[in-house]
Amino acid sequence: MSADGNLKFGSISHPPAISHKKRAERTCALCELPLRGQPPVLLKSGESVHVDCYFRMQKHPRSGRTN
């Protein structure tokens, strides 16, 4: 800014252009399909799965534990 209050555009440094990186599309940990369209179920492991895949996991548990 000069003494008379006018901006001097040649002296203003411009920040570099912000590039928007495309985020990697999230996929279901069970079926590997994209998690678009419906809210996913977040597992304790931090992975996300489709609601249908979650119920399929409940019917056929991966571990050999019994309740």
C-alpha positions as CSV (number, residue, x, y, z in Angstrom):
1,M,0.0,0.0,0.0
2,S,1.3,3.4,-0.8
3,A,1.2,6.5,1.4
4,D,-1.9,7.7,-0.3
5,G,-3.8,4.5,0.5
6,N,-3.8,3.0,-3.0
7,L,-2.8,-0.6,-3.4
8,K,0.3,-1.3,-5.5
9,F,-0.6,-4.5,-7.3
10,G,2.9,-5.1,-8.5
11,S,4.2,-5.4,-5.0
12,I,1.6,-7.8,-3.7
13,S,2.9,-11.4,-3.8
14,H,0.3,-13.9,-4.7
15,P,0.1,-17.3,-3.1
16,P,0.6,-20.3,-5.4
17,A,-2.5,-21.7,-7.0
18,I,-4.1,-24.2,-4.8
19,S,-4.4,-27.6,-6.5
20,H,-7.2,-29.8,-5.3
21,K,-6.1,-33.3,-5.1
22,K,-8.7,-35.9,-5.9
23,R,-9.2,-38.0,-2.8
24,A,-8.9,-41.7,-3.3
25,E,-12.4,-43.2,-3.5
26,R,-13.2,-45.2,-0.4
27,T,-14.0,-48.8,-0.9
28,C,-15.7,-51.5,1.2
29,A,-13.2,-53.6,3.1
30,L,-15.2,-56.8,2.4
31,C,-16.3,-56.6,-1.3
32,E,-13.9,-53.9,-2.5
33,L,-16.7,-51.9,-4.2
34,P,-17.0,-48.1,-3.8
35,L,-18.8,-46.9,-0.7
36,R,-21.0,-44.4,-2.6
37,G,-24.8,-43.9,-2.2
38,Q,-25.4,-45.2,1.4
39,P,-23.6,-44.4,4.6
40,P,-21.1,-47.1,5.5
41,V,-20.7,-49.0,8.7
42,L,-17.4,-48.2,10.5
43,L,-15.8,-51.2,12.1
44,K,-13.6,-51.1,15.3
45,S,-10.6,-51.8,13.0
46,G,-11.2,-48.4,11.3
47,E,-12.4,-50.0,8.1
48,S,-15.7,-49.1,6.4
49,V,-18.1,-51.7,4.9
50,H,-21.5,-51.5,3.2
51,V,-24.5,-52.2,5.5
52,D,-25.3,-55.4,3.5
53,C,-21.7,-56.6,3.9
54,Y,-21.8,-55.9,7.6
55,F,-24.9,-58.1,8.0
56,R,-23.3,-60.8,5.8
57,M,-20.3,-60.7,8.2
58,Q,-22.6,-61.2,11.2
59,K,-24.1,-64.3,9.6
60,H,-20.8,-65.8,8.7
61,P,-18.1,-64.5,11.2
62,R,-14.5,-64.8,10.0
63,S,-13.2,-65.9,13.3
64,G,-13.9,-69.2,14.9
65,R,-15.2,-67.7,18.1
66,T,-18.5,-68.6,19.6
67,N,-20.6,-66.4,21.9
